[in-house]
Amino acid sequence: MENTMTLPPLYVEEENFNEKYIKNINKIICELKILGNYTLTKKDYDNLLVYTNIEKLEVYDMEDFDYQNEIEIKLNKKLQFNSNQFKKLNITKIDAINKQQLTLTLPFKLFFENDTLYNEEDDFNKLLRYIKNIEILNINIGEPNIEKILEIIKTIETKQNKRIQFINLITQNKTIKNIEILKELEQDRIIKIWYEDGITDCTIDEFVIMRKNIDNIKNKISKKLSNFEKVLYVYDIVKKFNYNKSKDNYSMDGRQLHKIFTTNNIVCSGYSKLISQILNEIGIQAGIYKLITQNNELHTRNIVFIKDEKYNINHIYSMEPTWESAIKEEYAYSLFLTPIDKLKEFFPKERFRQDIDVLCGNKTINEIKLIDKISLYQFFNNKDLTQQEITRKIKEANKKATLENFCQALINVKVEEGLPKNIIELNIPKIINYNTQLTTYLNNEIKTNINFFK
């Protein structure tokens, strides 16, 4: 019998909709809805035709251009209402009867502007007098309050005497207390949780499973370990995940964090995202960067800013968990710690993006593409990042790890993992010889006697 099941629409926040996003849309998705006040361009339309199988598109507005109806386009500029418009509109007069999409940002704010006091919750309560047909509710969550979210959903549905069909919760990737409460709504509504700055969506169950796994890993990390040792400990955990790629080349199973824990698939971007997520949550600055390998394949690695008083380290390093995950060797660390300024020397046949050029001092942030600027903004956790600040940070990051630092940290981490200290110390010469790329570099930077533990 033919499967007539219709997939729900794919939703994307307007700030995340771009050419890169379009290229990653799964081929099985036929309907796309862009949240917010996005105006579709001719280039957007052409990219959707080339890279996707989208048949229906809902967008706020579109530029004036000719198209042949290959995609059915619905404009919703008359159907949306956003909470950031509260202070701009006279709520008592707004014609909200036909609004079908409502976007709220929580918690509601109380603030002064131009000598006027605005109370967003009061404005929301005024708006409730008029709404009658809200089908899509988008909630940007700052400080998660599940009870408040549930109250808002039930209040809207009571006022309009009908269910909200689609509920999108946009949040950071962090554990949300009592989120399971919302599962009672899933029986007759579609609920999606959007994380990673609203780029990635998952179900409540997928989000809960992901957060439990990440929290379990974090709880294993001893507070006795220094920052350098914590980086090594997390690297050990993540590189033990078995590389497994979905048979579907368009699948996001091994690339999205929540899919790693529900499908057992993981590829390079999955390894890198997981390490970055864990390290940032425990207070160590980390990110990801993309490159083209010598085999002309897109690849993803980690970048980490290691500051460690115990070992007197302050430097930016690249890490490669994916390739070392394939090496079934307890002490494989050749690609664990590549200094950012040595990347092009160690990987001469790879093509790096401009974010790496900035970190190596070869370009300024003002000279590079927006997509590479965003990578730096995310790494430094600063959307107002200036070249002056980057230069200062790179100048300060001048204390590199030594071979002795690595060996001592490795001993402490392996002991924490349950291995006998004397056995690890006996293996130090073997470890040094096995990981020639790492240990040769470390020893060349600052000469170390490999027999320092004897």
C-alpha positions in Angstrom: 0.0 0.0 0.0 1.3 3.5 -0.9 2.4 5.5 2.1 0.3 8.7 2.1 1.8 10.2 5.3 2.5 13.9 5.0 5.5 15.3 6.8 5.0 18.4 8.9 6.5 21.7 7.5 10.1 22.6 8.3 10.4 25.9 10.3 13.5 28.2 10.3 14.1 31.4 12.1 14.7 34.3 9.6 18.2 35.0 11.0 19.3 31.4 10.2 17.9 31.2 6.7 20.7 31.5 4.2 22.3 29.6 1.3 24.2 27.3 3.7 20.9 26.4 5.5 19.2 25.8 2.1 21.9 23.3 1.0 21.4 21.3 4.2 17.6 20.9 3.9 16.7 17.2 3.8 15.4 16.1 0.4 12.3 14.5 1.9 11.1 17.9 3.1 8.4 19.4 0.9 7.1 22.4 2.9 9.2 25.2 4.4 8.0 28.1 6.6 10.3 31.0 7.4 9.6 32.5 10.8 9.8 36.3 11.2 9.9 39.1 8.8 12.1 37.6 6.0 11.9 38.9 2.5 12.6 36.2 -0.1 15.1 37.1 -2.8 15.5 35.8 -6.4 18.8 34.1 -5.3 16.9 32.4 -2.4 14.3 31.1 -4.7 16.8 29.8 -7.2 18.8 28.0 -4.5 15.6 26.3 -3.2 15.0 25.0 -6.7 18.5 23.7 -7.1 19.2 22.2 -3.7 15.8 21.1 -2.3 12.5 19.5 -3.1 10.5 22.2 -1.5 7.0 22.5 -3.1 5.3 24.9 -0.6 6.9 28.0 0.9 5.6 30.4 3.5 7.4 33.7 4.0 6.7 37.2 5.2 7.3 38.9 1.9 9.2 38.6 -1.4 11.1 40.8 -3.8 9.5 41.5 -7.2 10.8 38.9 -9.6 9.4 36.5 -12.2 9.0 32.9 -11.3 7.3 30.0 -12.9 5.3 28.6 -9.9 7.7 25.7 -9.4 7.2 26.5 -5.7 3.9 27.5 -4.3 4.6 30.7 -2.2 2.3 32.1 0.5 3.0 35.5 1.9 2.1 35.8 5.6 3.0 39.5 6.4 -0.6 40.1 7.3 -0.8 37.0 9.5 2.1 37.5 11.9 2.4 39.2 15.2 5.6 39.5 17.2 6.0 40.5 20.8 8.8 42.9 19.9 6.1 45.0 18.2 4.2 45.5 21.4 5.6 48.9 22.2 5.3 50.0 18.6 1.5 49.3 18.3 -1.6 50.4 20.0 -2.7 47.0 21.2 -6.3 48.2 22.0 -6.8 49.0 18.3 -4.8 46.3 16.6 -6.7 44.2 14.2 -5.4 40.8 15.3 -8.4 38.7 14.5 -6.8 37.1 11.4 -3.3 36.7 12.8 -2.3 33.0 12.6 1.3 33.2 13.9 2.4 34.7 17.2 6.1 35.0 18.3 6.8 35.7 22.0 10.1 36.3 23.8 10.3 35.1 27.4 10.6 36.3 30.1 8.4 39.3 29.4 10.3 42.6 30.1 9.5 45.7 32.0 11.5 48.6 30.8 11.6 52.4 30.1 12.1 53.8 26.7 11.7 57.5 25.8 10.4 58.2 29.3 7.6 55.6 28.7 7.2 52.5 30.9 6.5 49.3 28.8 5.2 46.1 30.4 5.3 43.3 27.8 3.1 41.0 29.9 0.4 43.7 30.1 0.6 44.2 26.4 0.3 40.4 25.8 -2.8 40.3 28.0 -4.3 43.1 25.9 -3.5 41.3 22.7 -5.4 38.2 24.0 -8.6 40.1 23.6 -8.3 40.0 19.9 -6.5 36.8 18.8 -8.9 34.1 17.5 -6.9 32.0 15.1 -3.3 31.4 16.2 -2.1 28.2 14.6 1.7 28.7 15.1 3.2 29.8 18.4 6.9 30.6 18.5 8.5 31.2 21.9 12.1 32.4 22.3 13.2 31.2 25.7 15.7 33.3 27.7 15.4 31.9 31.2 13.3 28.8 30.8 10.1 28.6 32.9 8.1 25.7 31.6 5.2 26.4 33.9 4.9 29.9 32.4 5.1 28.5 28.9 2.3 26.0 29.7 0.2 28.8 31.1 0.6 30.9 28.0 -0.3 28.1 25.7 -3.4 27.2 27.6 -4.4 30.8 28.0 -4.2 31.4 24.2 -6.1 28.2 23.5 -8.8 29.0 26.0 -9.3 32.6 24.6 -9.6 31.4 21.0 -11.3 28.1 21.9 -9.1 26.0 19.6 -5.8 24.2 19.6 -2.5 25.7 18.5 -1.3 23.4 15.8 2.5 24.1 15.9 4.5 25.1 18.9 8.2 26.0 18.4 10.4 26.6 21.5 13.7 28.4 20.6 16.4 28.0 23.3 20.0 27.3 24.0 21.4 23.8 24.3 21.1 23.5 28.1 19.1 21.4 30.5 15.6 22.7 31.1 14.0 21.8 34.3 10.5 20.2 34.1 10.5 20.3 30.2 8.8 16.9 30.3 5.6 18.7 31.5 5.1 19.8 27.9 4.8 16.2 26.7 1.1 16.2 27.7 0.5 18.7 24.8 2.1 16.4 22.1 -1.0 14.3 21.6 -2.7 16.8 19.4 -0.1 19.4 18.7 3.3 19.3 17.0 6.0 20.6 19.4 9.6 21.3 18.3 12.5 22.5 20.3 15.1 24.5 18.4 18.6 24.8 19.8 22.1 25.9 18.5 20.8 29.4 18.1 17.6 28.2 16.6 19.2 26.3 13.7 18.5 22.7 14.8 15.1 21.2 15.8 14.2 18.1 17.7 11.3 16.6 19.7 11.0 16.9 23.5 12.2 13.3 23.9 15.2 13.8 21.7 16.1 17.0 23.6 15.8 15.2 27.0 17.9 12.3 25.9 20.6 14.6 24.5 20.7 16.6 27.7 20.9 13.6 29.9 23.8 12.2 28.0 25.7 15.5 28.0 25.1 16.0 31.7 26.3 12.4 32.4 29.6 13.2 30.6 30.0 16.5 32.5 29.3 14.7 35.8 32.2 12.3 35.1 34.7 15.1 34.9 36.5 15.5 38.2 36.8 19.0 39.6 40.3 18.1 40.7 41.5 18.1 37.0 43.0 21.3 35.6 41.6 22.8 32.4 44.3 21.1 30.2 43.5 17.8 31.9 39.7 18.4 31.4 40.3 19.0 27.7 42.2 15.7 27.4 39.6 13.9 29.5 36.7 15.0 27.2 38.8 14.3 24.1 39.3 10.7 25.4 35.5 10.3 25.9 34.4 11.6 22.6 37.0 10.0 20.4 35.8 6.6 21.7 32.4 7.1 20.0 32.5 4.8 16.9 32.4 6.6 13.6 29.2 5.6 11.9 27.7 7.4 8.9 24.1 7.1 7.8 23.5 5.4 4.4 21.5 8.5 3.4 24.1 11.2 2.4 21.5 13.9 3.2 20.8 12.6 6.7 21.7 14.8 9.6 21.9 11.8 12.0 25.6 11.9 12.7 25.8 15.7 12.5 23.2 16.9 14.9 23.9 16.4 18.7 20.5 15.0 19.5 20.8 12.5 16.7 24.1 11.2 18.0 22.4 9.8 21.0 19.3 8.4 19.3 20.7 6.9 16.1 24.3 5.9 17.2 25.5 7.7 14.1 28.4 10.2 14.4 30.6 11.9 11.8 33.2 14.7 12.0 30.8 17.6 12.7 29.1 15.4 15.4 32.4 14.8 17.1 33.4 18.4 17.0 30.0 19.8 18.1 30.0 17.4 21.1 33.4 18.3 22.3 32.7 22.0 21.8 29.4 21.8 23.7 30.8 19.9 26.7 33.9 22.1 27.0 31.9 25.4 26.8 29.5 24.1 29.4 32.3 23.5 31.9 33.8 26.9 31.2 36.5 26.1 28.6 36.3 28.2 25.4 35.9 25.9 22.4 34.4 25.9 18.9 34.5 24.3 15.5 36.1 25.2 12.2 35.6 23.8 8.7 38.1 22.9 6.0 38.6 21.0 2.7 40.8 18.0 3.1 43.5 16.9 0.6 40.8 14.5 -0.8 38.6 17.5 -1.5 36.1 16.6 1.2 34.4 19.0 3.6 35.7 18.3 7.1 35.2 19.7 10.6 37.6 20.0 13.6 37.7 21.6 17.0 39.4 24.7 18.1 40.0 25.2 21.8 41.5 28.1 23.9 43.5 26.4 26.7 44.2 28.5 29.7 45.8 26.5 32.6 47.7 27.9 35.5 48.8 24.5 36.7 50.8 23.9 33.5 51.3 27.6 32.7 49.5 27.2 29.3 47.7 29.9 27.4 47.3 29.1 23.7 44.8 28.2 20.9 44.9 24.7 19.6 43.2 22.5 16.9 41.9 19.0 17.8 41.0 16.1 15.5 38.8 13.6 17.3 37.3 12.1 14.1 40.4 10.7 12.6 41.8 9.4 15.9 38.5 7.7 16.7 39.4 5.3 13.9 42.6 4.3 15.6 41.9 1.6 18.1 44.8 2.5 20.3 44.5 3.6 23.9 47.2 6.2 23.6 46.5 7.7 20.1 47.0 11.5 20.4 49.1 12.6 17.4 46.3 15.0 16.3 45.1 16.0 19.8 47.0 19.3 20.1 48.0 21.2 17.0 48.8 24.8 17.6 46.7 27.1 15.5 49.8 28.8 14.0 51.1 25.4 12.9 48.0 24.1 11.1 49.2 25.0 7.6 52.6 23.6 8.3 51.2 20.2 9.5 48.4 20.0 6.9 49.9 21.7 3.8 47.5 20.1 1.4 44.3 21.2 3.2 42.4 24.4 2.4 41.3 26.4 5.4 38.7 29.1 5.6 39.4 32.7 6.5 38.6 32.4 10.2 41.9 30.4 10.6 43.7 33.1 8.6 42.6 35.7 11.2 43.7 33.5 14.1 47.1 33.0 12.4 47.4 36.7 12.0 47.3 36.6 8.1 44.1 38.5 7.8 41.9 40.9 9.8 38.3 40.2 10.7 37.3 43.2 8.5 38.7 41.4 5.4 36.9 38.1 5.6 33.4 36.8 4.6 30.5 37.0 7.0 30.2 33.3 7.4 33.8 33.2 8.7 33.2 36.2 10.9 30.3 34.3 12.5 32.6 31.4 13.3 34.9 33.8 15.2 32.0 35.4 16.9 30.9 32.0 18.2 34.3 30.9 19.2 35.0 34.1 21.2 31.3 34.3 22.3 31.2 38.0 21.2 29.1 39.3 18.4 30.8 42.7 18.7 34.3 41.2 18.3 36.9 43.7 17.0 40.3 43.1 15.3 41.9 44.9 18.2 40.5 42.4 20.7 41.5 39.4 18.5 45.1 40.8 18.2 45.2 41.2 22.0 44.0 37.7 22.7 46.4 36.1 20.2 49.3 38.1 21.6 48.4 37.0 25.1 48.1 33.3 24.0 51.9 32.8 23.9 52.4 30.1 26.4 52.4 26.7 24.7 52.2 23.2 26.2 55.4 21.2 26.6 55.9 17.5 26.2 56.3 17.3 29.9 52.9 19.0 30.3 51.3 16.5 28.0 52.8 13.5 29.7 51.9 14.6 33.2 48.4 15.6 32.2 48.0 12.2 30.5 49.0 10.3 33.6 46.6 12.3 35.8 43.7 11.8 33.3 44.4 8.0 32.9 44.5 7.6 36.6 41.1 9.4 36.8 39.9 7.0 34.2 40.9 4.1 36.4 44.3 3.0 35.1 47.2 2.3 37.5 49.7 5.2 37.6 52.8 2.9 37.5 51.6 1.2 34.3 51.0 4.5 32.6 54.4 5.8 33.6 56.0 2.7 32.1 54.3 3.4 28.8 55.4 7.0 28.5 58.3 6.2 26.1 56.0 4.1 24.0 53.4 6.9 23.9 56.0 9.5 22.9 57.3 7.3 20.1 53.8 6.4 18.9 52.5 10.0 18.7 55.4 11.4 16.7 53.5 14.4 15.2 52.4 15.7 18.6 55.5 14.8 20.6 58.1 16.0 18.0 56.4 19.4 17.9 56.2 19.7 21.7 59.8 18.7 22.1 60.9 21.1 19.4 59.1 24.0 21.0 60.6 23.5 24.5 63.2 20.8 24.8 62.3 18.1 27.3 64.0 15.0 28.6 61.7 12.1 27.9 63.1 10.2 30.9 61.9 12.9 33.3 59.6 10.5 35.2 62.4 8.0 36.0 
